[in-house]
């Protein structure tokens, strides 16, 4: 059916995009937005949910490691507590 629509002329998406551009050029932003909302699912598909699993299908375990470096301490400046 999609091939037939293309062969016969303009597709529904092409019409929606044409109207969106026309309304935008005419300053009819509400109508342009309506057309954009209707075209969006065809141009920008929604992201799918992805489930991550760990080893052998078990739960995914994420280990966060935080390293703190004290820049104000004498150790950083090479003093190592010597005076």
C-alpha positions as CSV (number, residue, x, y, z in Angstrom):
1,X,0.0,0.0,0.0
2,X,2.9,2.4,0.8
3,X,4.4,1.8,-2.6
4,X,1.1,2.5,-4.3
5,X,0.7,5.8,-2.3
6,X,4.2,6.9,-3.4
7,X,3.5,5.9,-7.0
8,X,0.2,7.8,-7.1
9,X,1.7,11.0,-5.8
10,X,2.1,12.6,-2.5
11,X,2.1,10.5,0.7
12,X,0.3,11.5,3.9
13,X,3.6,12.3,5.6
14,X,4.6,14.5,2.7
15,X,1.3,16.4,2.9
16,X,1.6,16.9,6.6
17,X,5.2,18.2,6.3
18,X,4.2,20.5,3.4
19,X,1.3,22.0,5.5
20,X,3.6,22.3,8.5
21,X,6.1,24.4,6.5
22,X,3.3,26.4,4.8
23,X,1.7,27.3,8.2
24,X,5.0,28.2,9.7
25,X,5.8,30.5,6.8
26,X,2.4,32.1,7.2
27,X,3.0,32.6,10.9
28,X,0.2,30.2,11.8
29,X,2.2,28.6,14.5
30,X,-0.6,26.8,16.2
31,X,-1.5,25.0,12.9
32,X,2.2,24.4,12.2
33,X,2.6,22.8,15.7
34,X,-0.4,20.6,15.1
35,X,1.1,19.3,11.8
36,X,4.5,18.8,13.4
37,X,3.0,16.7,16.2
38,X,1.2,14.5,13.7
39,X,4.4,14.1,11.6
40,X,6.8,13.6,14.5
41,X,6.2,9.8,15.1
42,X,7.1,9.1,11.5
43,X,10.2,11.3,11.5
44,X,11.4,10.8,15.0
45,X,10.3,7.4,16.3
46,X,10.1,6.9,20.1
47,X,12.9,5.2,21.8
48,X,12.3,1.7,23.0
49,X,12.8,0.6,26.6
50,X,15.9,-1.6,27.0
51,X,16.4,-3.8,30.0
52,X,20.0,-4.6,30.9
53,X,20.9,-7.8,32.7
54,X,24.0,-9.1,34.3
55,X,25.8,-12.4,33.9
56,X,23.6,-15.3,33.0
57,X,20.5,-13.1,32.9
58,X,20.8,-12.1,36.5
59,X,20.5,-8.5,37.8
60,X,22.9,-5.9,36.5
61,X,25.3,-4.8,39.2
62,X,26.9,-1.4,38.9
63,X,29.8,-0.5,41.2
64,X,30.7,3.1,41.5
65,X,34.1,4.0,42.7
66,X,34.9,7.5,43.9
67,X,38.4,8.8,44.2
68,X,38.9,12.0,46.1
69,X,42.1,13.9,45.8
70,X,42.7,16.6,48.3
71,X,44.4,19.5,46.5
72,X,44.8,21.6,49.6
73,X,46.8,19.1,51.7
74,X,50.6,19.2,52.1
75,X,50.9,15.6,50.7
76,X,49.9,16.8,47.3
77,X,52.5,19.6,47.3
78,X,55.3,17.1,48.0
79,X,55.7,18.2,51.7
80,X,54.4,14.9,53.1
81,X,54.1,16.5,56.5
82,X,57.7,17.8,56.6
83,X,58.4,21.3,57.9
